[in-house]
Amino acid sequence: GEGVKPFTPEKAKEIVMSLQQPAVFCNMVGDWPALHWNVKYLSAVLDGKTIQFRLGLKAVDLVPQFETRCSYVEATLEEFLAWSCGQPSCLSGPFSCYDSSKYWAYADYKYIARIFEDKPEIFQDIRWSDFGFPGRSGKESTLWIGSEGANTPCHLDSYGCNLVLQVEGRKRWHLFPPGDTSFLYPTRIPYEESSIFSKVNVANPDLKRFPKFRNSTAHVVTLSPGQVLLVPRHWWHYVESIDPITVSINSWIELDADHEARVEEAITRMLVCAIKSAENPSDGNLWLNPTEVEATSHEINLQYLNQAVSAYFKCQTTSVSERAHSSSTAAEQRTSCKRKKREVGCEPDGCRLLTHGFDFSTSKAEELQKIPFGPHLIQVLPQSQETGSMGAVESDGKELPSENEGEHIGKLHLRRKQLVMSNDSEMPAHQMDSDSSPCTSQTALSTNDLLDCLVNPHVINLVARLLLERTGV
């Protein structure tokens, strides 16, 4: 009937926490006031308040446009709108040095809690409780406002899974499964606390330098207003605005697995900061984002590591205790306890007991059969090999193509650390000749070459497990 959503909050949460592939929820947010958050509305609400925009070139390069390759301006949304429309009034404004036909602008990763700190009532415009997360609103969400061509380089998020609401315009998402990690050439330079970047510009891949990218499987979807995309844990994603103006809102959902991931991130931070800080600061190797004040000290990083390890064992102890308690009750009580356990959360420095996978005794194929795919929940399927790596077909908002994006709870520092790629870090360690063979005359390795190996996600995962075993003895 009218006003009835296709999934109850409990069912929506079950899908979010169990589904291991991207999917799009439809007809779930029609009554959310946030659907009115287009740029004109937000401009009126902010009433002249400036926010930071990142600017990049629309020209497609073989190298991803990381933050150090971008410029930054402070501007109002009104100025952004005028600039994106090519109005003459922008000739003297903050965007005056940037031709809108050649540049895109992105006010990305803006914390709603910070932007609207003087208007807290607006947080309730976003109702993640409809997806089974009571109490989660705009306060635990981030805002993304971009012009056509604005993009987020391909990366995976270390923590949680991601729910993304499209409000205005359309964005095209290119997603790759966790199993494709080696094909995407992961790197921690640029270093960012919770992101692992790909060296590949998936919009224009350099297959001569990154030949294994041919083996990757892209899942491509065009997200339209009113739709909510689920990005499961550790799925790679490259996101690009394809309409003149786009507005998106997202929230990361904490998972039990985040506790071990925080240990891995703390180890990575210690190693990256220690090694990069030892380099000559005058060599032009900019690895910190302009928004980053300084690299944290070894002492501070060691504190982070110890806090992450303590939180991991605290969560483990709580989980074991609750499992022992539930096993001593009757069958129906065990079912009830299990449901409550998934919904219980505690303070950021503790643990949030949200289970990433349900305790199904069936095979993966049978699990997928239990997911109610249909007009209200659409799978993002692999792109067909015939269409090529970027051959996406746009959605009309009714049916998505079957071919082949803080200061949120869980950050080590309770704020997003955006650290950046140096301009020279895209150069290979070995100078390559015309046949892509290493020149025997030049074999000098850089610091970034060492870091690529030392903080490779697989290596860090092994180190974290060894460290936890040592600590747990």
C-alpha positions as CSV (number, residue, x, y, z in Angstrom):
1,G,0.0,0.0,0.0
2,E,0.9,3.7,-0.2
3,G,3.7,4.6,2.2
4,V,4.6,0.9,2.9
5,K,8.3,0.3,2.3
6,P,9.3,-3.0,0.5
7,F,11.5,-4.1,3.5
8,T,11.1,-3.7,7.2
9,P,14.0,-2.3,9.1
10,E,14.8,-5.7,10.4
11,K,14.9,-7.3,6.9
12,A,16.8,-4.4,5.4
13,K,19.4,-4.7,8.2
14,E,19.7,-8.5,7.5
15,I,20.4,-7.8,3.9
16,V,23.0,-5.1,4.7
17,M,24.8,-7.2,7.2
18,S,24.8,-10.4,5.2
19,L,25.0,-9.6,1.5
20,Q,28.6,-9.8,0.2
21,Q,27.9,-8.2,-3.2
22,P,26.8,-4.6,-4.1
23,A,23.1,-4.0,-4.5
24,V,20.7,-1.1,-4.9
25,F,17.7,-0.5,-2.6
26,C,14.8,1.2,-4.4
27,N,11.6,2.7,-2.9
28,M,13.0,2.9,0.7
29,V,13.6,6.6,1.2
30,G,10.6,8.3,-0.5
31,D,9.5,10.0,2.7
32,W,13.0,11.2,3.8
33,P,13.2,15.0,4.0
34,A,16.8,14.6,2.8
35,L,15.6,13.9,-0.7
36,H,15.0,17.7,-0.9
37,W,18.7,18.4,-0.3
38,N,19.6,19.6,-3.7
39,V,22.3,22.3,-4.0
40,K,19.8,25.2,-4.2
41,Y,18.2,24.1,-1.0
42,L,21.5,23.5,0.8
43,S,22.7,26.9,-0.4
44,A,19.8,28.5,1.3
45,V,20.2,26.6,4.5
46,L,23.9,27.4,4.7
47,D,23.2,31.0,4.0
48,G,26.6,32.1,2.7
49,K,28.7,29.7,4.7
50,T,31.8,28.6,2.8
51,I,33.1,25.1,2.4
52,Q,36.2,23.7,0.8
53,F,36.1,22.4,-2.8
54,R,38.7,20.2,-4.5
55,L,39.3,20.9,-8.1
56,G,40.7,18.5,-10.7
57,L,41.1,18.5,-14.5
58,K,38.4,16.9,-16.6
59,A,41.1,15.7,-19.0
60,V,41.7,12.0,-18.4
61,D,45.2,11.0,-17.5
62,L,46.8,7.6,-17.0
63,V,47.5,8.6,-13.4
64,P,44.7,8.8,-10.8
65,Q,43.9,12.4,-9.6
66,F,44.9,12.1,-6.0
67,E,44.6,15.0,-3.6
68,T,48.1,16.4,-4.2
69,R,47.2,16.7,-7.9
70,C,44.2,18.9,-7.1
71,S,43.7,22.5,-6.2
72,Y,41.5,23.8,-3.4
73,V,39.2,26.8,-2.9
74,E,36.8,28.0,-0.2
75,A,33.5,29.0,-1.7
76,T,29.8,29.2,-1.0
77,L,27.3,26.8,-2.6
78,E,25.8,29.8,-4.4
79,E,29.3,30.6,-6.0
80,F,29.7,26.9,-6.8
81,L,26.3,26.8,-8.6
82,A,27.1,30.0,-10.6
83,W,30.5,28.6,-11.6
84,S,29.2,25.2,-12.7
85,C,26.6,27.0,-14.9
86,G,29.3,29.2,-16.4
87,Q,27.8,32.5,-15.2
88,P,30.0,35.6,-15.8
89,S,29.8,36.6,-12.2
90,C,32.4,33.9,-11.5
91,L,35.2,35.8,-13.3
92,S,36.1,37.5,-10.0
93,G,35.1,34.8,-7.5
94,P,37.0,32.0,-5.8
95,F,36.6,29.9,-9.0
96,S,37.9,32.6,-11.3
97,C,41.1,30.8,-12.1
98,Y,39.3,27.6,-13.1
99,D,37.4,27.2,-16.4
100,S,34.3,25.1,-15.6
101,S,34.7,23.5,-19.1
102,K,38.1,22.2,-18.1
103,Y,37.8,21.6,-14.3
104,W,35.5,19.8,-12.0
105,A,34.8,20.7,-8.4
106,Y,34.0,18.4,-5.5
107,A,33.0,19.3,-1.9
108,D,33.6,15.7,-0.9
109,Y,33.6,14.0,2.5
110,K,32.0,16.8,4.4
111,Y,30.7,15.9,7.8
112,I,27.1,16.8,8.2
113,A,27.5,17.1,11.9
114,R,30.1,19.8,11.4
115,I,28.6,21.7,8.5
116,F,25.2,22.0,10.2
117,E,26.4,22.2,13.8
118,D,24.2,25.2,14.4
119,K,21.2,23.5,12.9
120,P,21.1,20.0,14.6
121,E,17.4,19.6,13.8
122,I,18.4,18.9,10.2
123,F,20.2,15.7,11.2
124,Q,16.7,14.0,11.4
125,D,16.2,14.5,7.7
126,I,18.3,11.4,7.2
127,R,16.7,8.2,8.7
128,W,19.0,5.2,8.6
129,S,16.6,3.7,11.1
130,D,14.6,2.5,8.0
131,F,17.6,0.2,7.3
132,G,17.6,-1.2,10.8
133,F,20.0,1.2,12.5
134,P,18.0,3.2,15.1
135,G,19.5,6.4,16.2
136,R,21.7,6.8,13.1
137,S,20.9,10.0,11.3
138,G,22.7,12.8,9.5
139,K,25.0,13.2,12.5
140,E,26.7,10.0,11.5
141,S,26.7,10.8,7.8
142,T,28.8,12.7,5.3
143,L,27.8,14.9,2.3
144,W,29.3,14.9,-1.2
145,I,28.6,17.7,-3.7
146,G,30.2,17.7,-7.1
147,S,30.1,19.0,-10.6
148,E,30.2,16.8,-13.7
149,G,33.4,14.8,-13.9
150,A,34.1,15.0,-10.1
151,N,35.5,11.7,-9.0
152,T,36.9,9.7,-6.1
153,P,40.0,7.6,-7.1
154,C,39.6,3.9,-6.9
155,H,40.1,2.6,-3.3
156,L,38.7,0.3,-0.7
157,D,37.6,1.4,2.8
158,S,39.3,-0.5,5.6
159,Y,36.3,-0.2,8.0
160,G,32.7,-1.1,7.7
161,C,30.3,-1.4,4.9
162,N,28.8,1.6,3.1
163,L,25.2,2.9,2.5
164,V,25.0,5.7,-0.1
165,L,21.9,7.7,-0.8
166,Q,21.8,9.6,-4.1
167,V,19.9,12.9,-3.8
168,E,20.6,15.0,-6.9
169,G,22.0,14.0,-10.2
170,R,23.6,10.7,-11.0
171,K,26.8,9.0,-10.2
172,R,28.5,6.1,-11.9
173,W,30.1,3.5,-9.6
174,H,32.7,1.0,-10.7
175,L,33.1,-1.7,-8.1
176,F,35.6,-4.5,-7.9
177,P,35.4,-7.5,-5.4
178,P,37.9,-8.0,-2.6
179,G,39.4,-10.9,-4.6
180,D,40.6,-8.5,-7.3
181,T,42.9,-6.7,-4.9
182,S,46.1,-7.9,-6.5
183,F,44.8,-6.9,-9.9
184,L,44.3,-3.3,-8.7
185,Y,47.9,-2.8,-7.5
186,P,47.1,-1.5,-3.9
187,T,49.2,1.2,-2.4
188,R,49.3,3.1,0.9
189,I,50.9,6.1,-0.7
190,P,49.0,8.3,-0.7
191,Y,48.5,7.3,2.9
192,E,45.0,7.8,4.4
193,E,44.0,6.1,7.7
194,S,41.1,4.1,6.4
195,S,41.7,3.9,2.7
196,I,43.8,1.6,0.5
197,F,44.2,3.2,-3.0
198,S,44.7,1.6,-6.3
199,K,47.6,2.8,-8.5
200,V,45.4,2.2,-11.5
201,N,43.2,5.0,-13.0
202,V,40.3,2.6,-13.8
203,A,38.8,5.3,-16.0
204,N,41.8,5.1,-18.3
205,P,44.0,2.2,-17.2
206,D,47.7,2.0,-18.1
207,L,47.7,-1.7,-19.1
208,K,51.3,-1.5,-20.1
209,R,52.3,-0.7,-16.6
210,F,49.5,-2.5,-14.8
211,P,48.8,-5.6,-17.0
212,K,47.1,-7.6,-14.3
213,F,44.2,-5.1,-14.3
214,R,42.9,-7.0,-17.3
215,N,42.0,-9.8,-14.9
216,S,39.7,-7.6,-12.8
217,T,35.9,-7.8,-12.9
218,A,34.1,-4.5,-12.8
219,H,30.6,-4.2,-11.5
220,V,29.2,-0.9,-12.8
221,V,26.0,0.8,-11.8
222,T,24.6,4.3,-12.4
223,L,23.0,5.5,-9.1
224,S,19.9,7.8,-9.5
225,P,18.2,10.0,-7.0
226,G,16.2,8.1,-4.4
227,Q,18.3,5.0,-4.7
228,V,20.6,3.6,-1.9
229,L,23.7,1.7,-2.9
230,L,25.1,-1.0,-0.5
231,V,28.9,-1.2,-0.9
232,P,30.0,-4.4,1.1
233,R,33.1,-4.5,3.2
234,H,36.4,-4.2,1.2
235,W,34.8,-3.7,-2.2
236,W,36.9,-1.4,-4.3
237,H,35.1,1.5,-5.9
238,Y,35.7,4.4,-8.3
239,V,32.9,7.0,-8.3
240,E,32.3,9.7,-10.9
241,S,29.6,12.4,-11.2
242,I,27.9,12.2,-14.6
243,D,25.4,15.0,-14.3
244,P,26.1,18.8,-14.0
245,I,25.4,18.7,-10.3
246,T,25.4,15.8,-7.9
247,V,24.6,15.4,-4.2
248,S,25.1,12.2,-2.2
249,I,24.9,11.2,1.4
250,N,26.6,8.2,2.9
251,S,27.1,6.4,6.2
252,W,29.5,3.7,7.2
253,I,28.1,0.8,9.2
254,E,30.5,-0.5,11.8
255,L,31.3,-4.2,11.8
256,D,33.0,-6.7,14.2
257,A,35.8,-7.1,11.7
258,D,36.7,-3.4,12.1
259,H,38.5,-4.2,15.4
260,E,41.2,-6.2,13.7
261,A,41.2,-3.7,10.8
262,R,42.0,-0.9,13.3
263,V,45.0,-2.9,14.5
264,E,46.2,-3.2,10.9
265,E,45.7,0.5,10.3
266,A,47.6,1.4,13.4
267,I,50.6,-0.8,12.3
268,T,50.4,0.8,8.8
269,R,50.4,4.3,10.3
270,M,53.4,3.6,12.5
271,L,55.4,2.3,9.6
272,V,54.4,4.9,7.0
273,C,54.9,7.9,9.4
274,A,58.3,6.5,10.7
275,I,59.7,6.0,7.2
276,K,58.3,9.0,5.4
277,S,59.2,11.3,8.3
278,A,62.8,10.2,8.0
279,E,63.0,11.5,4.4
280,N,64.4,14.9,3.6
281,P,61.4,17.2,3.9
282,S,62.8,19.5,1.1
283,D,62.8,16.8,-1.6
284,G,59.3,17.7,-2.7
285,N,57.8,14.3,-1.8
286,L,54.4,15.6,-0.6
287,W,52.7,12.7,1.1
288,L,50.4,14.6,3.5
289,N,47.1,16.1,2.4
290,P,47.0,19.9,2.7
291,T,44.3,19.4,5.4
292,E,46.7,17.3,7.5
293,V,48.6,19.5,9.9
294,E,51.5,17.1,10.5
295,A,52.6,13.5,10.7
296,T,51.8,12.1,14.1
297,S,54.8,11.1,16.2
298,H,56.0,7.6,16.8
299,E,54.9,7.9,20.5
300,I,51.4,8.9,19.5
301,N,51.2,6.2,16.9
302,L,52.3,3.6,19.4
303,Q,49.4,4.7,21.7
304,Y,47.0,4.3,18.8
305,L,48.3,0.8,18.3
306,N,47.9,-0.2,21.9
307,Q,44.4,1.3,22.0
308,A,43.4,-0.7,18.9
309,V,44.8,-3.9,20.3
310,S,42.9,-3.3,23.6
311,A,39.7,-2.6,21.8
312,Y,40.1,-5.8,19.8
313,F,40.5,-8.0,22.9
314,K,37.7,-6.1,24.7
315,C,35.3,-7.0,21.8
316,Q,36.5,-10.6,21.8
317,T,36.0,-11.0,25.5
318,T,32.5,-9.5,25.2
319,S,31.6,-11.7,22.3
320,V,32.8,-14.9,24.0
321,S,31.0,-14.0,27.2
322,E,27.7,-13.4,25.4
323,R,28.1,-16.5,23.3
324,A,28.6,-18.6,26.5
325,H,25.6,-17.0,28.1
326,S,23.4,-17.6,25.1
327,S,24.4,-21.2,24.8
328,S,23.1,-21.9,28.3
329,T,19.6,-20.8,27.5
330,A,16.7,-22.4,25.7
331,A,16.6,-22.5,21.9
332,E,14.2,-19.7,21.6
333,Q,16.1,-17.6,24.1
334,R,19.3,-18.2,22.1
335,T,17.6,-16.8,19.0
336,S,16.4,-13.7,20.9
337,C,19.9,-13.1,22.3
338,K,21.5,-13.5,18.9
339,R,19.2,-10.8,17.5
340,K,19.9,-8.4,20.3
341,K,23.6,-9.0,20.1
342,R,23.6,-7.8,16.5
343,E,21.8,-4.6,17.4
344,V,23.9,-3.7,20.5
345,G,26.4,-1.0,20.3
346,C,28.7,0.8,22.7
347,E,30.9,3.9,22.8
348,P,33.5,4.4,20.0
349,D,36.4,3.3,22.2
350,G,34.6,0.1,22.9
351,C,33.0,-2.3,20.4
352,R,29.9,-2.3,18.3
353,L,28.7,-5.9,18.1
354,L,27.2,-5.9,14.6
355,T,27.8,-9.2,12.9
356,H,29.0,-9.0,9.4
357,G,27.7,-12.4,8.4
358,F,24.7,-14.3,9.6
359,D,25.1,-17.8,10.8
360,F,23.8,-19.6,7.8
361,S,24.5,-23.3,7.5
362,T,23.8,-23.3,3.8
363,S,26.2,-22.7,0.9
364,K,26.9,-19.3,-0.5
365,A,24.6,-20.0,-3.5
366,E,21.8,-20.9,-1.2
367,E,22.4,-17.8,0.9
368,L,22.0,-15.6,-2.2
369,Q,18.7,-17.4,-3.0
370,K,17.4,-16.2,0.3
371,I,18.1,-12.5,-0.6
372,P,14.9,-11.0,-2.0
373,F,16.3,-9.6,-5.2
374,G,13.7,-7.9,-7.4
375,P,12.4,-4.4,-8.4
376,H,13.1,-3.1,-4.8
377,L,16.6,-4.7,-4.4
378,I,18.7,-4.9,-7.6
379,Q,22.0,-6.7,-7.9
380,V,25.0,-4.9,-9.3
381,L,26.2,-7.7,-11.6
382,P,29.6,-8.1,-13.3
383,Q,30.2,-6.2,-16.4
384,S,30.2,-8.3,-19.6
385,Q,33.6,-8.9,-21.1
386,E,32.3,-7.7,-24.5
387,T,31.5,-4.2,-23.3
388,G,35.1,-3.5,-22.1
389,S,36.2,-2.4,-18.7
390,M,34.3,0.9,-18.8
391,G,31.3,0.1,-21.0
392,A,28.5,1.1,-18.5
393,V,25.0,1.6,-19.6
394,E,23.2,4.4,-17.7
395,S,20.1,3.6,-15.6
396,D,16.9,5.4,-16.2
397,G,16.1,5.2,-12.5
398,K,13.7,2.3,-12.9
399,E,16.0,-0.6,-13.7
400,L,19.7,-0.7,-13.2
401,P,22.2,-2.1,-15.7
402,S,23.2,-5.7,-15.2
403,E,26.7,-5.1,-16.6
404,N,29.6,-4.7,-15.7
405,E,32.4,6.6,-2.5
406,G,35.3,10.8,8.5
407,E,34.6,11.7,11.3
408,H,32.3,8.8,11.7
409,I,32.5,6.3,14.5
410,G,35.5,4.0,14.3
411,K,38.2,6.3,13.0
412,L,41.4,6.0,15.0
413,H,41.6,9.8,15.4
414,L,37.8,10.5,15.3
415,R,38.5,12.5,12.2
416,R,39.4,11.4,8.7
417,K,43.1,11.5,8.0
418,Q,43.6,12.4,4.4
419,L,47.2,11.9,3.5
420,V,48.4,12.2,-0.1
421,M,50.4,10.9,-2.9
422,S,53.7,12.6,-3.9
423,N,54.0,13.8,-7.5
424,D,56.9,11.5,-8.2
425,S,55.5,8.4,-6.5
426,E,53.8,7.3,-9.7
427,M,57.1,6.7,-11.3
428,P,58.2,3.0,-11.2
429,A,61.2,2.1,-9.3
430,H,62.9,0.7,-12.4
431,Q,63.0,3.0,-15.4
432,M,61.1,1.1,-18.1
433,D,62.3,0.9,-21.7
434,S,60.0,0.7,-24.8
435,D,59.4,-3.0,-24.2
436,S,58.4,-2.4,-20.6
437,S,61.5,-4.3,-19.4
438,P,63.5,-3.1,-16.5
439,C,66.6,-1.2,-17.6
440,T,69.6,-2.9,-16.1
441,S,71.4,0.4,-15.8
442,Q,69.0,1.9,-13.3
443,T,67.7,-0.2,-10.5
444,A,67.5,2.4,-7.6
445,L,64.6,1.7,-5.3
446,S,62.7,4.6,-3.7
447,T,61.1,4.8,-0.2
448,N,57.7,4.4,-1.8
449,D,58.8,1.2,-3.5
450,L,59.8,-0.2,-0.1
451,L,56.5,1.0,1.5
452,D,54.5,-0.6,-1.3
453,C,55.9,-4.0,-0.2
454,L,56.2,-3.3,3.5
455,V,52.6,-2.1,4.0
456,N,51.0,-4.3,1.4
457,P,47.6,-5.3,2.9
458,H,48.5,-9.0,2.8
459,V,51.7,-8.3,4.8
460,I,50.0,-6.0,7.3
461,N,47.3,-8.6,7.8
462,L,49.9,-11.2,8.7
463,V,51.8,-8.9,11.0
464,A,48.5,-7.9,12.8
465,R,47.6,-11.6,13.4
466,L,51.1,-12.4,14.7
467,L,51.0,-9.3,17.0
468,L,47.5,-10.3,18.3
469,E,48.7,-13.8,19.0
470,R,51.7,-12.5,20.9
471,T,49.5,-10.1,22.9
472,G,46.9,-12.8,23.6
473,V,49.4,-15.3,25.1
